[in-house]
């Protein structure tokens, strides 16, 4: 026994329209969480320079206190970087040594770069999560008409890390624009990045410390 049916022209148009809409929606959600991570890694590998305005918000749970710092950050692919604050304070590193200058105290603190979890090298701070944390969940949404991705990451099991969880907002160019970290004391630290520029020319002297007259020097580097 055979069953036959006919589709008229109007029904066919509706069916085609439905299939087209379904295909578009499927394509828009086709990217996986691991692909987002992979794209971020690729961006970082190709990145020669990075420049951005930033806001850092620190929230201490027990003290119910919050601090907010704004500034500008520059970095090179060789791990050299410069952080500038509005008050005139700055941090400079050539990738091996860090100089922290305080305008208020007219003082510079010199330290070796720490190559560990506590390291404040911007490349590690903003991009290292792709290797050090596992993707737990992700979502996609639109803000101001632009696609963004929200990543929820956690420290690998068996790894005792003070910062155990991260929430990262990624823009459509696969660059982190907001990084929220949670530590074991339930404190929260947020970095918000705006006006990001990559692979633009940055003057070399941005990453060179020049001692000012009258500056007190405190050298905490390990003696070799």
HUGI-V528754 format. One record per residue. RES is the residue in three letters. PHI is phi in whole degrees, 0 to 359 (999 if undefined). OMEGA is omega in whole degrees, -180 to 180 (none if undefined). NEAR is the number of other C-alpha atoms within 8 Angstrom. Layout:
res=(RES;RES)
phi=(PHI;PHI)
omega=(OMEGA;OMEGA)
near=(NEAR;NEAR)
This chain:
res=(UNK;UNK;UNK;UNK;UNK;UNK;UNK;UNK;UNK;UNK;UNK;UNK;UNK;UNK;UNK;UNK;UNK;UNK;UNK;UNK;UNK;UNK;UNK;UNK;UNK;UNK;UNK;UNK;UNK;UNK;UNK;UNK;UNK;UNK;UNK;UNK;UNK;UNK;UNK;UNK;UNK;UNK;UNK;UNK;UNK;UNK;UNK;UNK;UNK;UNK;UNK;UNK;UNK;UNK;UNK;UNK;UNK;UNK;UNK;UNK;UNK;UNK;UNK;UNK;UNK;UNK;UNK;UNK;UNK;UNK;UNK;UNK;UNK;UNK;UNK;UNK;UNK;UNK;UNK;UNK;UNK;UNK;UNK;UNK;UNK;UNK;UNK;UNK;UNK;UNK;UNK;UNK;UNK;UNK;UNK;UNK;UNK;UNK;UNK;UNK;UNK;UNK;UNK;UNK;UNK;UNK;UNK;UNK;UNK;UNK;UNK;UNK;UNK;UNK;UNK;UNK;UNK;UNK;UNK;UNK;UNK;UNK;UNK;UNK;UNK;UNK;UNK;UNK;UNK;UNK;UNK;UNK;UNK;UNK;UNK;UNK;UNK;UNK;UNK;UNK;UNK;UNK;UNK;UNK;UNK;UNK;UNK;UNK;UNK;UNK;UNK;UNK;UNK;UNK;UNK;UNK;UNK;UNK;UNK;UNK;UNK;UNK;UNK;UNK;UNK;UNK;UNK;UNK;UNK;UNK;UNK;UNK;UNK;UNK;UNK;UNK;UNK;UNK;UNK;UNK;UNK;UNK;UNK;UNK;UNK;UNK;UNK;UNK;UNK;UNK;UNK;UNK;UNK;UNK;UNK;UNK;UNK;UNK;UNK;UNK;UNK;UNK;UNK;UNK;UNK;UNK;UNK;UNK;UNK;UNK;UNK;UNK;UNK;UNK;UNK;UNK;UNK;UNK;UNK;UNK;UNK;UNK;UNK;UNK)
phi=(999;241;249;234;215;240;247;283;300;294;296;297;298;295;295;296;298;298;295;293;297;298;294;295;295;295;294;292;250;286;291;266;298;293;291;299;301;299;294;296;300;299;300;293;296;275;283;262;222;217;219;197;281;219;232;248;242;247;234;259;297;293;273;53;243;217;234;224;234;239;177;227;233;232;208;249;291;271;77;285;203;217;240;245;248;302;286;104;291;204;233;233;217;262;100;240;235;241;246;248;256;249;292;301;264;48;219;237;254;248;221;285;291;270;263;214;297;275;300;256;298;306;302;289;296;262;231;293;299;295;254;265;231;265;287;266;200;206;211;232;208;242;231;54;80;246;286;228;239;250;251;245;237;221;295;301;298;90;259;277;241;298;269;259;213;227;236;237;262;239;276;290;269;61;239;296;241;205;234;245;244;235;253;292;270;67;275;233;230;236;248;246;251;224;54;288;230;236;58;259;286;238;302;298;290;298;252;243;273;239;291;269;300;85;278;281;251;242;259;254;291;290;287;254)
omega=(-178;175;178;175;-179;176;180;-176;-178;179;180;179;-180;-180;179;179;179;-179;179;179;180;-180;-180;180;180;-179;-177;179;-174;-176;-179;178;-180;177;176;178;-180;180;177;178;-180;178;-177;179;-178;-173;176;176;-180;-180;-177;165;-180;169;176;179;178;-179;180;-173;-174;-178;-177;-179;180;175;-177;179;175;179;-179;-178;176;175;177;-180;179;179;172;-178;176;176;-179;176;-176;-177;-178;175;176;175;179;175;174;-180;-180;-179;179;174;179;-175;178;178;-177;-177;-174;-170;175;179;-177;-179;170;175;178;-179;180;-176;-178;-177;-179;175;-175;179;178;-177;-172;-174;-174;-179;-178;179;-171;-178;-180;178;179;-178;176;178;-180;177;180;173;-178;177;-178;180;172;180;178;-179;176;-175;179;179;179;179;-179;178;179;-179;180;173;-171;-177;177;170;-172;174;-176;-180;-175;175;-180;173;177;179;176;-179;-178;-178;-179;180;-175;176;-180;172;-177;180;-177;171;176;-178;-179;179;-178;174;178;177;171;-177;177;-178;-177;-178;174;-174;-180;178;175;-176;177;177;177;-179;175;-178;175;-175;-178;179;178;179;-179;none)
near=(2;3;4;4;4;4;6;6;6;6;8;9;8;8;8;8;8;8;8;8;8;8;8;8;8;8;8;7;8;6;8;7;10;7;8;10;9;8;9;13;10;8;10;8;6;6;10;8;13;14;12;12;12;12;12;11;11;11;11;11;10;4;5;7;7;8;7;8;8;10;11;11;13;12;13;10;8;5;12;12;17;13;11;11;11;7;5;8;11;11;12;15;14;11;10;7;10;14;12;11;11;11;9;5;5;10;12;12;12;13;10;10;9;7;6;5;4;6;10;7;8;10;9;10;10;9;12;9;9;10;6;8;10;10;11;8;8;10;7;9;7;8;7;4;5;7;10;12;12;11;15;12;13;11;13;8;4;4;6;5;6;6;10;11;11;13;11;13;12;14;11;9;5;10;9;13;12;11;13;11;12;12;11;8;5;8;11;12;11;12;12;10;12;8;7;9;8;9;8;7;5;7;5;6;6;9;11;9;7;4;5;5;4;5;9;7;8;8;7;8;7;5;3;2)
